[in-house]
Amino acid sequence: FDKIFDGAGWFHTTGITPALSDKAAALTEAALQAAKARGITTSIDLNYRKKLWSKEKAREVMTRLCRYVDVCIGNEEDADTTLGFKAEGTDITKGELNLEGYKNVFEQMKEKFGFKYIASTLRESHSASDNGWSALVYDGHEFYHTKQYEVRIVDRVGSGDSFASGFIYGLVTRLPMQEAAEFGVAASALKHTIPGDMNHATLQEVKTLMKGDGSGRVQR
């Protein structure tokens, strides 16, 4: 780990890695412990995958891992499944969101794990092809709710990863918290329009959308 983390300032992992095997779970925990011991900021995307492990196993392992995490990222399903926190008044199958329920969940997560920041994407399902997309961030003192984008979905795979990487980019570059959240949700809104697992949007395209230009006009 001395060699791996040499010069590193941030270590990110997801709930998919520890789900692969018991050895992978043990290695993920060791890596988080090593990063924390070296003063490196740690983050995790909860990412529950039911084809990889059971809810019971996920909750056991993820609860243990989150003791070493500074920044927790995940949606409402993953927070419920992996950590046992459920937002009241929210029904993802009906596309219903209760912002106050999320805030209560974030406060409970902060109290239990001591996370520095907690972030969740918020998806309102109008139909299989049309979603409302925003995010909520909590820094232990204030809540930050981003603007909501109405997205026509080309491919939703990778949208959560795009939010996580965009939000982390905002934190690493020391954007104000609201702007970091807005950057993450803009990047992930764009990802919904891109086929495949990768977000090919440029930094300037994300910033242009953040400023309110959703015209899609070619930038020459």
C-alpha positions in Angstrom: 0.0 0.0 0.0 2.9 2.4 0.5 3.7 2.0 -3.2 0.1 2.1 -4.3 -0.8 5.2 -2.4 2.4 7.1 -3.0 1.4 10.6 -4.0 -2.4 9.8 -3.9 -4.9 12.2 -2.5 -8.1 10.3 -3.0 -9.1 6.6 -3.0 -12.5 5.6 -4.4 -14.2 2.3 -4.5 -17.7 0.9 -5.0 -20.0 -1.8 -3.6 -19.3 -3.9 -6.7 -15.7 -4.8 -5.8 -16.4 -6.4 -2.4 -19.3 -8.3 -3.9 -17.0 -10.3 -6.1 -15.6 -12.5 -3.4 -14.7 -12.7 0.3 -11.1 -12.0 -0.7 -12.1 -8.9 -2.7 -14.1 -7.7 0.3 -11.2 -8.2 2.6 -8.9 -6.4 0.2 -11.3 -3.5 -0.2 -11.4 -3.1 3.6 -7.6 -3.3 3.9 -7.3 -0.6 1.2 -9.7 1.7 2.9 -7.9 1.3 6.2 -4.6 1.9 4.6 -5.8 5.1 2.8 -7.4 6.5 6.0 -4.2 5.8 7.9 -2.3 7.9 5.4 -4.7 10.8 5.5 -6.1 10.1 2.0 -9.7 11.1 1.4 -11.8 8.0 0.9 -15.1 7.6 -1.0 -17.5 4.8 -1.9 -20.4 4.4 -4.3 -22.8 2.0 -2.6 -23.7 0.2 -5.9 -25.7 -2.9 -4.9 -25.8 -5.7 -7.4 -28.2 -8.5 -6.5 -26.7 -10.9 -9.0 -23.4 -10.7 -7.0 -24.5 -11.1 -3.4 -27.5 -11.2 -1.0 -28.9 -8.1 0.8 -27.8 -9.6 4.1 -24.2 -10.1 3.0 -24.1 -6.7 1.4 -25.3 -5.0 4.5 -22.9 -6.9 6.7 -19.9 -6.0 4.5 -20.8 -2.5 3.5 -21.6 -1.5 7.1 -18.1 -2.6 8.0 -16.5 -0.7 5.1 -18.3 2.5 5.6 -16.5 3.0 8.9 -13.5 4.1 6.8 -15.3 6.3 4.3 -15.3 10.1 4.1 -17.6 10.6 1.2 -20.6 8.3 0.6 -22.4 8.3 -2.7 -25.5 6.3 -3.7 -29.1 6.3 -4.7 -32.1 5.6 -2.5 -32.3 1.9 -3.3 -28.6 1.3 -2.5 -28.8 3.2 0.8 -31.7 1.1 1.9 -30.3 -2.3 0.7 -26.7 -1.9 1.8 -27.0 0.2 5.0 -30.7 -0.1 6.0 -31.6 3.6 5.6 -34.9 4.2 3.8 -36.3 7.5 2.7 -40.0 7.8 3.8 -42.6 8.7 1.3 -40.4 7.7 -1.7 -41.6 5.1 -4.2 -39.1 4.6 -7.0 -41.5 2.4 -9.0 -44.0 5.3 -9.1 -41.4 8.0 -9.6 -42.3 9.7 -6.3 -39.6 11.5 -4.3 -39.8 13.0 -0.8 -36.9 15.4 -0.3 -37.4 15.6 3.4 -37.2 11.9 3.7 -33.8 11.9 2.1 -32.6 14.6 4.4 -33.6 12.5 7.4 -31.8 9.5 6.0 -28.6 11.6 5.4 -28.7 12.9 9.0 -29.0 9.3 10.2 -26.1 8.2 8.0 -24.0 11.1 9.2 -24.7 10.2 12.8 -23.9 6.5 12.4 -20.8 6.6 10.2 -19.5 10.2 10.5 -19.3 10.8 6.8 -18.0 14.2 5.8 -20.2 14.4 2.7 -23.2 12.3 1.6 -24.6 12.5 -1.9 -27.5 10.8 -3.8 -28.8 11.1 -7.3 -32.6 11.6 -7.5 -34.4 9.9 -10.3 -38.1 10.7 -11.1 -39.4 8.1 -13.6 -42.0 9.7 -15.8 -41.6 6.8 -18.2 -39.0 4.2 -19.1 -37.5 6.8 -21.5 -38.1 10.1 -19.8 -36.8 10.9 -16.3 -36.3 13.8 -14.0 -32.7 13.9 -12.8 -31.2 15.8 -9.9 -29.0 15.3 -6.8 -29.0 16.0 -3.1 -25.8 16.6 -1.1 -25.3 17.0 2.6 -22.1 18.3 4.2 -23.1 17.7 7.8 -24.5 21.2 8.1 -26.4 22.2 4.9 -28.3 20.4 2.2 -27.7 21.2 -1.4 -30.4 20.3 -4.0 -29.3 20.7 -7.6 -31.4 21.8 -10.5 -33.5 19.1 -12.1 -32.9 18.0 -15.7 -35.6 16.4 -17.8 -33.6 13.7 -19.7 -34.6 11.6 -22.7 -32.7 8.4 -22.0 -30.4 6.9 -24.7 -28.5 4.7 -22.2 -28.8 5.0 -18.4 -25.9 2.6 -17.7 -23.0 4.5 -16.2 -25.1 7.5 -15.1 -24.4 6.9 -11.4 -20.7 6.6 -12.1 -20.7 9.8 -14.0 -22.3 11.6 -11.1 -19.8 10.1 -8.7 -16.8 11.1 -10.8 -18.2 14.5 -11.6 -19.0 15.2 -7.9 -15.5 14.1 -6.9 -14.0 16.2 -9.6 -15.9 19.2 -8.1 -14.5 18.4 -4.6 -11.0 17.8 -5.7 -10.9 21.1 -7.7 -12.4 22.8 -4.6 -15.6 24.1 -6.2 -18.2 25.4 -3.7 -20.4 22.6 -2.6 -23.4 23.6 -4.6 -21.3 23.9 -7.8 -19.6 20.5 -7.1 -23.1 18.9 -6.9 -24.3 20.8 -10.0 -21.2 19.6 -11.9 -21.9 16.0 -11.0 -25.5 16.1 -11.9 -24.8 17.9 -15.2 -22.2 15.4 -16.2 -24.5 12.5 -15.4 -27.4 14.1 -17.2 -25.3 14.2 -20.3 -24.3 10.6 -19.9 -28.0 9.6 -20.3 -27.7 10.8 -23.9 -24.5 8.8 -24.7 -24.6 5.1 -25.8 -22.3 2.8 -23.9 -20.8 2.7 -20.4 -18.4 5.7 -20.8 -19.2 9.4 -20.5 -17.6 11.0 -23.5 -18.8 14.6 -22.6 -16.0 17.1 -22.4 -15.3 19.4 -19.4 -16.5 22.4 -21.5 -19.8 20.6 -22.4 -20.5 19.9 -18.8 -19.8 23.5 -17.8 -22.0 24.8 -20.7 -24.9 22.7 -19.5 -24.3 23.9 -15.9 -24.8 27.4 -17.2 -28.2 26.5 -18.5 -27.4 25.9 -22.2 -29.2 22.7 -23.0 -29.7 23.4 -26.7 -27.3 20.7 -27.8 -25.9 23.1 -30.5 -22.5 22.2 -31.8 -19.8 24.3 -30.2 -17.6 25.6 -33.1 
